[in-house]
C-alpha cells in the first residue's frame, strides 16, 4: 500500500466529518465552520476527545457526555461513508485513479447530504463535478475523450430537463428539479454517453428501494404525491458505475 493510499484511509473519517458539517450548514458555511461544535441538546461545547471521527461515537455509546442525550447519527454515517469510499477506491482501482475516485465520491456524498436535508443540489458542486469530469476524460482519452464527455454532459442535462418540463406540463407541478439534471450532466461528463441510461435506471432502483424501506419503517403508505430527494440515489448510482467502469467491471 502506497503512502497516498494509507493517508486517504486515515484521513477519510475526518473528511467525512467535515463533509457532514459543511452539508449541515449549507448554504451558510461560514457560520458553521467558525462556530465551535456543541451538543444539540444541552449546547455545551464538545471537547477534542468528543470529536474523533467514529471512535468518539463508539466510546460515548452514542450519547452526550454532559447530558446523556442521543448523539445525532448523521455525522457517524457520513464518516463511515467517506471511509467506505476510500476503502473501495484503494481496494478496487489503480493508483492513477484513486485520487479521482475519492474526490468524486466525497463530493457526491456532500451533495447527497445537502439534497437529503434541503431537497436542493448546490450549483457550485455540480459545476465542479462537470469541470473535473471533463478534465478526467481529457486526461484519460485526450481531445476525443473531452468531446465525448462534453456531449454526454449536454445529453444528460437535456434528458432530465425535458422530463421535468413534460412532467410539469402534464401534472401542473414540479416533479424533477434542475439540480438533478445538472448532476446527471456531471455523471455524463465522468462516465460518458453510454452510461446515462444506466445511471438513470440504477438511481431509480435505489430510490424505489429506499422509499419502500422508509415506508415500512415509518408505516406510512406511499402515494403519488410523496416527495423524495432523488439526489442521493443519483449520486450513489454515479459513483457505483464509476467504480465499475474504472475497474473494468460490468456493463460500461
NORHUVEN-V986131 format. One record per residue. N is the residue number from 1. RES is the residue in three letters. PHI is phi in whole degrees, -180 to 180 (* if undefined). PSI is psi in radians with two decimals (NA if undefined). Layout:
# NORHUVEN-V986131
n = {N:N}
res = {RES:RES}
phi = {PHI:PHI}
psi = {PSI:PSI}
This chain:
# NORHUVEN-V986131
n = {1:2:3:4:5:6:7:8:9:10:11:12:13:14:15:16:17:18:19:20:21:22:23:24:25:26:27:28:29:30:31:32:33:34:35:36:37:38:39:40:41:42:43:44:45:46:47:48:49:50:51:52:53:54:55:56:57:58:59:60:61:62:63:64:65:66:67:68:69:70:71:72:73:74:75:76:77:78:79:80:81:82:83:84:85:86:87:88:89:90:91:92:93:94:95:96:97:98:99:100:101:102:103:104:105:106:107:108:109:110:111:112:113:114:115:116:117:118:119:120:121:122:123:124:125:126:127:128:129:130:131:132:133:134:135:136:137:138:139:140:141:142:143:144:145:146:147:148:149:150:151:152:153:154:155:156:157:158:159:160:161:162:163:164:165:166:167:168:169:170:171:172:173:174:175:176:177:178:179:180:181:182:183:184:185:186:187:188:189:190:191:192:193:194:195:196:197:198:199:200:201:202:203:204:205:206:207:208:209:210:211:212:213:214:215:216:217:218:219:220:221:222:223:224:225:226:227:228:229:230:231:232:233:234:235:236:237:238:239:240:241:242:243:244:245:246:247:248:249:250:251:252}
res = {UNK:UNK:UNK:UNK:UNK:UNK:UNK:UNK:UNK:UNK:UNK:UNK:UNK:UNK:UNK:UNK:UNK:UNK:UNK:UNK:UNK:UNK:UNK:UNK:UNK:UNK:UNK:UNK:UNK:UNK:UNK:UNK:UNK:UNK:UNK:UNK:UNK:UNK:UNK:UNK:UNK:UNK:UNK:UNK:UNK:UNK:UNK:UNK:UNK:UNK:UNK:UNK:UNK:UNK:UNK:UNK:UNK:UNK:UNK:UNK:UNK:UNK:UNK:UNK:UNK:UNK:UNK:UNK:UNK:UNK:UNK:UNK:UNK:UNK:UNK:UNK:UNK:UNK:UNK:UNK:UNK:UNK:UNK:UNK:UNK:UNK:UNK:UNK:UNK:UNK:UNK:UNK:UNK:UNK:UNK:UNK:UNK:UNK:UNK:UNK:UNK:UNK:UNK:UNK:UNK:UNK:UNK:UNK:UNK:UNK:UNK:UNK:UNK:UNK:UNK:UNK:UNK:UNK:UNK:UNK:UNK:UNK:UNK:UNK:UNK:UNK:UNK:UNK:UNK:UNK:UNK:UNK:UNK:UNK:UNK:UNK:UNK:UNK:UNK:UNK:UNK:UNK:UNK:UNK:UNK:UNK:UNK:UNK:UNK:UNK:UNK:UNK:UNK:UNK:UNK:UNK:UNK:UNK:UNK:UNK:UNK:UNK:UNK:UNK:UNK:UNK:UNK:UNK:UNK:UNK:UNK:UNK:UNK:UNK:UNK:UNK:UNK:UNK:UNK:UNK:UNK:UNK:UNK:UNK:UNK:UNK:UNK:UNK:UNK:UNK:UNK:UNK:UNK:UNK:UNK:UNK:UNK:UNK:UNK:UNK:UNK:UNK:UNK:UNK:UNK:UNK:UNK:UNK:UNK:UNK:UNK:UNK:UNK:UNK:UNK:UNK:UNK:UNK:UNK:UNK:UNK:UNK:UNK:UNK:UNK:UNK:UNK:UNK:UNK:UNK:UNK:UNK:UNK:UNK:UNK:UNK:UNK:UNK:UNK:UNK:UNK:UNK:UNK:UNK:UNK:UNK:UNK:UNK:UNK:UNK:UNK:UNK}
phi = {*:-77:-63:-64:-64:-63:-62:-62:-66:-71:-80:-58:-64:-68:-66:-62:-64:-65:-61:-62:-64:-66:-66:-68:-94:-61:-92:-93:-62:-56:-64:-68:-75:-82:-82:-78:-67:-145:-67:-73:-101:-95:65:-80:-68:-82:-86:-58:-66:-87:-111:-76:-53:66:-62:-64:-62:-69:-64:-88:57:72:-131:-66:-69:-92:-118:64:-76:-61:-81:-58:-82:-56:-63:-60:-64:-66:-64:-67:-65:-63:-65:-62:-60:-65:-62:-61:-64:-71:-77:-96:-99:-74:-57:-70:-109:-62:-63:-64:-68:-68:-62:-60:-63:-71:-67:-65:-63:-60:-63:-63:-67:-65:-67:-63:-85:-118:59:-134:-113:-59:-62:-61:-64:-63:-64:-61:-66:-64:-63:-67:-62:-64:-65:-64:-65:-66:-64:-82:-132:74:-62:-65:-65:-65:-65:-64:-68:-64:-63:-65:-64:-65:-65:-59:-65:-63:-62:-72:-63:-67:-62:-64:-72:-65:-62:-63:-68:-80:-103:76:-153:-68:-123:-149:-80:-69:-61:-65:-65:-69:-69:-65:-62:-64:-61:-64:-63:-82:-114:100:-62:-64:-86:-59:-64:-70:-61:-63:-62:-66:-63:-65:-64:-63:-65:-64:-62:-64:-64:-65:-63:-64:-64:-66:-68:-88:60:-111:-75:-75:-129:-63:-89:-64:-94:-133:-91:-82:-56:-58:-66:-66:-63:-64:-64:-62:-69:-62:-70:-62:-63:-62:-67:-68:-92:57:-120:100:-98:-95}
psi = {2.29:2.88:-0.63:-0.77:-0.75:-0.72:-0.75:-0.70:-0.73:-0.70:-0.36:-0.72:-0.62:-0.70:-0.66:-0.69:-0.73:-0.73:-0.76:-0.80:-0.70:-0.75:-0.65:-0.52:-0.17:2.38:0.07:1.11:-0.72:-0.81:-0.70:-0.76:-0.45:-0.46:2.62:2.51:2.38:2.83:2.35:-0.19:-1.02:-0.18:0.31:2.50:2.40:2.59:2.89:-0.66:-0.29:-0.12:0.19:2.06:2.42:-0.96:-0.75:-0.72:-0.77:-0.72:-0.66:0.06:0.57:0.37:2.61:2.35:-0.33:-0.82:-0.05:0.29:2.62:2.38:2.35:2.28:-0.12:-0.78:-0.76:-0.76:-0.69:-0.71:-0.74:-0.67:-0.74:-0.70:-0.74:-0.70:-0.77:-0.75:-0.81:-0.77:-0.76:-0.67:-0.70:-0.65:2.82:2.84:-0.61:-0.34:-0.07:-0.84:-0.74:-0.67:-0.81:-0.60:-0.85:-0.83:-0.75:-0.65:-0.71:-0.62:-0.75:-0.84:-0.69:-0.72:-0.71:-0.79:-0.64:-0.62:-0.65:-0.18:0.59:2.55:2.16:2.29:-0.67:-0.71:-0.80:-0.69:-0.75:-0.74:-0.69:-0.83:-0.83:-0.59:-0.73:-0.73:-0.75:-0.70:-0.68:-0.72:-0.62:-0.66:0.16:-2.70:-0.64:-0.70:-0.66:-0.78:-0.72:-0.70:-0.69:-0.74:-0.72:-0.67:-0.73:-0.78:-0.76:-0.80:-0.76:-0.66:-0.91:-0.56:-0.76:-0.73:-0.73:-0.68:-0.67:-0.76:-0.76:-0.68:-0.70:-0.68:-0.27:0.30:2.79:2.37:-0.33:2.13:2.77:-0.37:-0.70:-0.66:-0.69:-0.62:-0.66:-0.60:-0.71:-0.72:-0.68:-0.71:-0.62:-0.59:-0.36:2.96:-0.75:-0.36:-0.26:-0.82:-0.64:-0.63:-0.84:-0.81:-0.85:-0.70:-0.71:-0.70:-0.78:-0.77:-0.74:-0.77:-0.72:-0.70:-0.72:-0.75:-0.77:-0.71:-0.74:-0.74:-0.74:-0.19:0.61:2.38:2.37:2.38:2.91:-0.50:0.00:2.17:2.42:2.80:1.93:-0.32:-0.83:-0.74:-0.69:-0.74:-0.76:-0.72:-0.76:-0.78:-0.76:-0.75:-0.58:-0.77:-0.79:-0.73:-0.81:-0.51:0.13:0.73:2.39:-2.59:-0.15:NA}
